[in-house]
Amino acid sequence: MSGGSYYVPASSKWPILACIGLGAMMLGTGLVLVYGRAGMPVMLVGLAGIVLVMALWFRDVVLESRQGLYDNQMDRSFRWGMGWFIFSEVMFFAAFFGTLFYVRTFALPWLDGEGAKGVAALLWPDFNASWPLLEPPGDNVQGPSATLSPWHLPLVNTLILVGSSITLTVAHEGLKEGHRRVVRHWLGLTVLLGICFIAIQGVEYREAYLHYGITLQAGIYGATFFLLTGFHGAHVIIGSVILMVMLVRVYRGHFAPDNQFGFEAAAWYWHFVDVVWIGLFLFVYVF
Amino acid sequence: MASHLPPGSSAQSHQLETAGTVSDTHYAGPKGLMRWLLTTNHKEIGTLYLLFSLSMFFIGGLFAMVVRAELFQPGLQLIQPEFFNQMTTMHGLIMVFGAVMPAFVGLANWMIPLQIGAPDMALPRLNNFSFWLLPVAFTMLLATLFMPGGAPNFGWTFYAPLSTTYAPPSTTFFIFSLHMAGISSILGAINIIATILNLRTPGMRMMDMPLFVWTWLITAFLLIAVMPVLAGVITMMLLDIHFGTSFFNAAGGGDPVLFQHLFWFFGHPEVYIMILPAFGIVSVILPTFARKPLFGYASMVYATAAIAILSFLVWAHHMFVVGLPLAAELFFMYSTMLISVPTGVKVFNWITTLFRGSLTFEPPMLFALAFVVLFTIGGFSGLMLAISPADFQYHDTYFVVAHFHYVLVPGAVFAIMAAVYYWLPKWTGHYPHLRLSQWHFWLSVIGVNLTFFPMHFAGLAGMPRRIPDYALQFADFNMVTSIGGFLFGLSQLLFVLVVVLCIRGGNKAPAKAWEGAEDLEWTVASPAPLHTFETPPDFTPHRH
């Protein structure tokens, strides 16, 4: 277990700066939402601050790793840390999937008068439950006019993201075998696929808003659609940035076959994002 | 970069008994405020957590005093109903997220590395980040009191649509402050898990760990599992408030009841997050002062795990009257009652630990014993509330308030105080003032029971919670409750006095401050030097 040389960093200014940055970003966002544009500078400064601090903080970690300050035990701490972080992300999405299932299985049928829940049905006697919900109960909520076919862009995106998990695995195997050229090419391809995914998702959002009336305000269908795909998309963007950083590090000659957890953590994250998408494809688009 | 290595692992821990200033002699980092802002040391961060928690305990307590002052007599005397609602809400939020949770995290920071023979937490910089997010978050939360429309006024459970459609503008800031507190909790929990799983001294198996470490491992798992769900649900609130979504709005096909499901899927494990570390503390303190090993160590571990797993399956017992299908009423009633089995295992194990022990009644032991008795009262009223048909009568009455205050105040808070009295000699090198500690204990016990016991009767007689005024027949109970509340609140000033005196001086404590204490933290000097266990200590498992 402990080898007696566990690396304990000295005082660091990054955490407190990160707190200030995050606090400013949160405060600024709240000000923008409640009091309008005046809060914008606070939000942007906070955002820039947190991005900058994260970059510098990770830079320190990379430098320490390159100097050989980390032993196997430290490596295990990072592994546990990343693993449990991803578990927390799983639970974040679980809340949103739970929302989707609850609304489809319980809330809408009850509004329609199913089961012993007759009271809810009295609110909107003409309401008919269906999924996708094109006609929400209230007259003041305009539902979508149609829904997106899963077999066009979403299918393409599924193939892209699943494909990117495969290319990433090839790159990772290459790294473990010490084939740097393989890593550069296949990791580059993975990043490219990630960017393609984001672009296609952007096209799809445009279509949803302009042609199908699927908006955040379009009742529970639009709300769950954008909640799930939106947070997933944000994670793809973050994952792509992480992979780009890994690509830069590979070009700079970082990582060794036996010292590559940074890469592996990025791969874990990417696979997690991929698995979430498969859940989305099945339950948001297909079924 | 090499200079970032910790100060030399030599010498400093060998001058055991004359400890006093040992912790500072080898320190060469930033001075003054910067030292605390930049620290990566688990002991300093633990201290920060504990001080933060203490200050929040008094702020939240002040809000409770306002509530009790208004409820002293029927009628509206001091404050308006709107402000009363803000007080009950902020009291709950501050106490749950600002006082109890950070106190346990502070204890974990201080004691887990010491109890498992680790040099520090696994990820020390992340540890600093986790702490300093809290002052930022709670400054924002307290600032809502001064915003137009006032602070959040919908209860600490912030049910939609009260917290969305009908909420004050400050709700947005409440959401962001909770986001930051949540990030803090998740990262803190990740750190604790990585520390426990990876930094135990060679030879210490999982089943050798002190119960406090075990309960925190399981608590950390709960935190990582449910804090993201809280983040999800407050994000959905934010979208409903500002972006026109319909998650909790039936007109758009959503459902306010969905909010309650999501909230309590977080909220129920959350109550175990606030009590499992308390179980651990009591399981460490009772054997020390009974001078006997803990009875049923393994069953304690399994019971803790069982409680944690069951805590994911019981959430809707908070929602019995919301209109659940009959099958759900039955499922959640029985699953909730099932929790009393592992909890009972624990209580019986504590009692059996005491059985035929050579007991002494130092302050930590007093609080731990009070915990066992008074927490069990709260457990039993919980069992009453679990019975769905009975809950139709109890729901939203003061009986519920009595129940959860019994598990949280003489439960969680007493355990925290027991822990503070138990480990103060390790932290400061001095024993807390005995007579003052005893006064603090007895005034607290009397105050707590005066406050919360009459609430049972008021609740059973039908007094609703969260109201600033009440029918005349509840007047006597409320007056007793208020007097008890003031007594309890004031006696906590005594606690501060004891802690301050103990930091400044007192009877010197040896490395092993309590005769019956067995764990690794008692092998280092008192006060513990800034850096401990830079080389892993020898460990021989003691019998459980």
Interface residues (C-beta under 8 A of the other chain):
Chain A: M1 S2 G4 Y6 Y7 V8 P9 A10 S11 S12 K13 W14 P15 I16 A18 C19 I20 L22 G23 M26 L27 T29 G30 L33 V34 W57 L63 E64 Q67 L69 Q73 R76 S77 W80 G81 W84 F85 F87 S88 E89 M91 F92 A94 A95 F96 G98 T99 Y102 V103 F106 A107 L108 W110 L111 G115 A116 K117 V119 A120 L123 L133 P136 P137 G138 N140 V141 L216 Q217 G219 I220 Y221 G222 A223 T224 F226 L227
Chain B: M1 A2 S3 H4 L5 P6 G29 P30 M34 R35 L37 L38 T39 T40 G117 A118 P119 D120 A122 L123 P124 R125 L126 N128 F129 W132 L133 V136 A137 M140 P169 T172 F173 I175 F176 S177 H179 M180 I183 I186 A189 I190 N191 I193 A194 T195 L197 N198 L199 R200 T201 P202 I224 A225 V226 M227 P228 V229 A231 G232 V233 M236 L238 L239 I241 H242 F243 G244 T245 S246 F247 N249 A250 A251 G252 G253 G254 D255 V257 L258 H261 L262 F265 G323 P325 L326 H531 E534 T535 P536
